[in-house]
Amino acid sequence: MVRNGALTQHPNISTTFIVAVHQHIAALCVQGVPPQYRGWVWEQVSGAARLMHEHMNNYYEAMVHQGEASSPSARQVELVTLNLTRSRPHIH
């Protein structure tokens, strides 16, 4: 299997087969993914499908929290919002 760009061993699948499948998928992506499959492919390649599975009951909240925690500009957004509410109380 390929996880986070690294190959992991599976007891019933050879590394050669995994590499071949990975190269085949990469070549198909370079050629272009048909529009009807782009969403699914993006979920698989980006790791979103794994995250959705891990956070099945609270995926949206988990992603919002992850974004807030990792955003270098989150504090700046808080300050701007605070300033707007002080200087322009009619804006909500």
N, C-alpha and C positions, 0 to 999 in steps of 0.2 A: 504494500500500500504506500501511497505517497501522502505524507502528513507534514504540513508546514514546509513543503519543499524537500523533505527528507524521506528516503525509502525506509520502510519498516518491514521486518520479516513477518511473513504469514506462513504457518507450518505447511500448508498445502499448495503454495504458489512459489515458483522459483523467482529469484531476483531478475533473471534474464527476461522472463515473461513480463514482469512488472515494468521493467525499463522499456520493453518493446511497446507495451500498452501506453505508457506515459509519452513516448515519442510519437506514437500514432495520434494520440489526442492533441498533442502540441501541434503537429502538422495540420490536423483538421482545423484547429483554432486559427492558425495562420491563414488558411484558405478562406476563412470566414464562417461564422456560425449562422445557420438559417434563422431568420427572425423568430419563428415559432419556438425555437429552443434556446434563445439567448438568455432568458430569465433563469431557466433551470441550470444552464451551463455556468452562468455567473455565480449562482448560489453554490454550486459545487466547487468551482475553481477558487472563489474568494474565501471559502471557509464558512460562509453564512449558513449553509445547510447544517454543518456540524454545530454551530452556535445555536441555531434554532432548536436542534435536538437536545442540546445540553440545557437550554433554558426554555423548555417546552411551554411551561405555564406562564412565564413572565419575560418573554423574549424582548418585547418593546421596552419594558422598564429596564432590563439588563443593558440594552444597547444605549438607552438614554444615559444611564448611570456611567457606562463605560466612556461615552463621549464627553460627559461632564468632567469625569476624573482625568481624562487624558488631554483635554483641550487647554493649550497654553493661553488662549484668549478668554476663557470662561470668566475669570475675575474681571477682565475689562468689560465684558458684557454686563456683569452685575453692576459695575460702577456707572456705566452709561445709563442703565435702567434706573438706578437710584437718582442720578442727576436729572434725568428727564422727569421723573415724578416730582422732584422738588421744584425744578424751574418751569415745568409745564404741567401743572396739576390736572388740567383738562384732558391730557393725553393718557390713555389707559393702556 
